[in-house]
Amino acid sequence: MRIAFGSDHAGFPLKEDLKAFLADEGHEVLDHGTDSTEPVDYPPFCAAAARAVATGGADRGIVLGGSGQGEQIAANKVDGVRAALCHDPFLARLSREHNDANVLAMGARVVAPAYAREIVRVWLDTSFEGGRHVPRLDQIAQIERGEL
């Protein structure tokens, strides 16, 4: 699977940990920055990772920051992206099963690297249930198009 990453300076150490973990698991990692712990603004990095997912350049995306909240918001501004802030495996599973989330947001100041790896594993291994959830995703797409 091709996984696009975007992070700010607070998320950078966790990004590096997760990139190595996912590469070891056989995934292709696409890094959209940042490349250090020097302070930066997160929106351009998260938008770049989200755009990679929305355009098909990546299968999924992961955005990281201190809390993950701003990163999720920035990613969700890209049409076609359904970014979910998940700080535990339960939410990661539901974000995929019910919402077909294609971008995962996490806070490096909230979850430890070992726990983040567990969250990512669950998120990547969980499939979308479809069924009753499909009309809801269609409605979200209608909102993006200004139809609802």
C-alpha positions, -999 to 999 in steps of 0.1 A, spaced: 0 0 0 12 36 -8 9 58 23 14 95 22 27 113 53 25 149 63 35 164 97 46 195 115 76 197 137 58 182 167 48 152 146 82 147 129 97 122 154 65 100 153 64 103 115 100 90 112 91 61 135 59 52 116 77 55 82 103 29 93 76 7 107 55 8 76 85 3 53 94 -28 73 58 -40 68 63 -37 31 44 -5 24 56 23 1 60 56 21 56 90 5 69 118 27 54 152 21 73 169 50 83 184 73 119 171 76 129 183 110 118 194 144 123 231 134 90 249 140 67 250 109 30 255 101 13 222 95 -14 230 68 8 228 37 23 194 47 -11 179 56 -28 192 25 0 177 3 -5 143 19 -43 146 16 -40 156 -20 -19 126 -27 -47 104 -15 -74 124 -32 -57 122 -66 -48 85 -63 -10 91 -58 -14 73 -25 -38 47 -12 -40 62 23 -26 91 42 -13 98 78 -10 133 92 7 140 125 11 170 148 11 177 185 -26 169 190 -35 159 155 -66 181 155 -54 209 133 -38 183 110 -71 165 106 -89 198 99 -64 207 72 -66 173 55 -104 174 55 -103 206 35 -92 185 5 -122 172 -15 -125 135 -14 -106 132 19 -122 117 50 -96 123 77 -102 108 112 -85 118 144 -79 84 162 -60 81 194 -69 45 201 -75 13 180 -113 13 186 -117 47 169 -93 37 141 -113 6 134 -146 25 134 -132 52 112 -126 26 85 -156 4 90 -182 32 92 -166 62 75 -141 47 50 -115 72 64 -87 75 39 -65 98 61 -55 90 97 -46 119 121 -28 114 153 -11 136 179 25 128 188 20 145 222 -10 122 228 1 87 217 34 69 223 51 55 192 44 18 201 7 26 206 7 47 174 20 17 155 -9 -4 169 -34 22 158 -19 24 123 -19 -14 120 -56 -16 129 -65 13 107 -47 -2 77 -61 -37 82 -97 -27 86 -121 -26 56 -151 -4 50 -183 -22 58 -203 -5 31 -241 -11 35 -259 14 56 -228 37 56 -227 42 19 -256 68 17 -239 88 45 -206 90 25 -226 100 -5 -242 128 15 -207 140 26 -196 140 -11 -227 161 -19 -217 186 8 -183 189 -8 -199 196 -42 -222 222 -26 -253 201 -33 -264 195 3 
